[in-house]
Amino acid sequence: AESKALRLDMNVAADRVVWEEISDIADREANRGKKEKKTGIPLPPLEGTVRLKADNLTFAGYRWSPFQATASVSPNGIKSQIERGDVCGVGTVGRLDFTEGEIGFDLSLSVTDGQLEPTSLCLTKNGQALTGTYSFKGQLAGHGTLEKVLQTLRGKFQFSARDGQFQPSP
C-alpha cells in the first residue's frame, strides 16, 4: 500500500518463451489502454521478483536453451540476472536490463572444447559453416536505446580453435 504497486513473488517454468511475443502483447495492451476509456478496476504498477526457468527462450532471433534467470520488476522496467543460458552452444551468464526505454547488459560468455560447426551455423543463421574444436571466453557489455545499443558495445574476448576448416556455402 505504501508504494502503490501490486507486489509479486513468482516462479515460472516453461517449455518455450518467445520474448518478442510477450513484448508485442505488452505493447498492444499499453496502446489499447491509452486509446480506450478505462473500465473495471484500474491495476497499480507491478513490483517484485520473477524467477524463470525455460527449456528454451527466444530473444532477438536467437534461442537460449536452457535458460534460467531472476528478474526484479518495477514501474521503471526489468532488471534481470541470467544464472544459466546456452545460446548457439556458448554458455551465458550476467545482467540484462530493460529500464526506461533502454537496454543494458553485461554478459560473460564461455565454452570449452566446443564444436565450431553448430555454433557457426547458429550465429550466422546457417550462412557459414566452420568445423573444428574451439574454446572461448568473453565479456560483452552495452547500454542505450535499442536503436543505439550496438554503438556502445565493448568487451574482451579470448578465442582459440584447432583442427578447423571453412566449409563452402550451399
TAWOUR-V176253 format. One record per backbone hydrogen bond with DSSP energy under -0.5 kcal/mol. CO is the residue of the C=O (numbers start at 1). NH is the residue of the N-H. E is the energy in kcal/mol with one decimal. If there is no record, write none. Layout:
co=<CO;CO>
nh=<NH;NH>
e=<E;E>
//
This chain:
co=<4;5;6;8;10;12;14;15;17;17;18;18;19;20;21;22;23;24;25;26;27;28;29;30;31;32;40;45;47;48;49;50;50;51;52;53;54;56;57;57;58;59;62;62;63;63;64;66;67;68;68;69;70;71;71;72;73;74;76;77;78;79;80;80;81;81;82;84;85;86;86;87;89;90;91;93;94;95;96;97;98;99;102;103;104;105;106;107;108;109;110;111;114;114;115;116;117;118;119;120;121;122;124;128;129;131;132;133;134;135;136;137;138;139;140;141;142;144;145;145;148;148;149;150;154;156;158;160;162;165;165>
nh=<45;7;47;49;51;53;55;56;19;58;21;22;23;24;25;26;27;28;29;30;31;32;33;34;35;36;42;6;8;73;10;52;71;12;69;14;67;17;59;64;19;62;59;64;65;88;57;86;54;83;84;52;81;50;73;79;48;77;100;74;98;72;82;96;70;83;94;68;92;65;88;90;91;87;110;108;82;106;80;104;78;102;99;144;97;142;95;140;93;138;91;136;116;134;119;120;121;122;123;124;126;125;127;130;167;165;116;162;114;160;111;158;109;156;107;154;105;103;148;149;151;152;152;153;141;139;137;135;133;131;167>
e=<-0.6;-0.7;-2.1;-1.9;-2.9;-2.5;-2.0;-1.0;-0.6;-3.0;-0.8;-1.6;-2.8;-2.4;-2.1;-2.4;-2.4;-2.6;-2.5;-2.3;-2.5;-2.7;-2.3;-1.2;-1.6;-2.6;-0.5;-3.4;-2.0;-3.0;-2.7;-0.6;-3.3;-3.4;-2.4;-2.3;-2.5;-2.1;-0.5;-3.4;-2.6;-2.0;-2.7;-0.5;-0.6;-0.7;-2.4;-1.3;-2.9;-2.2;-2.0;-2.9;-2.8;-2.6;-0.6;-2.4;-2.5;-1.5;-2.7;-2.5;-3.2;-3.4;-0.5;-2.1;-2.0;-0.7;-2.1;-2.8;-3.5;-3.0;-0.5;-1.9;-0.5;-2.4;-2.1;-3.3;-3.8;-2.2;-1.7;-2.3;-2.8;-2.1;-1.8;-2.4;-3.4;-2.0;-2.3;-2.6;-2.0;-2.6;-2.5;-2.8;-0.5;-2.5;-1.0;-3.3;-2.3;-1.9;-2.6;-1.8;-3.9;-1.1;-0.5;-0.5;-3.0;-0.9;-2.7;-2.5;-2.9;-2.3;-2.3;-2.9;-2.8;-1.5;-3.2;-2.1;-2.6;-3.2;-0.9;-1.8;-1.2;-0.5;-1.4;-0.9;-2.7;-2.4;-2.4;-2.5;-2.3;-2.6;-0.5>
//
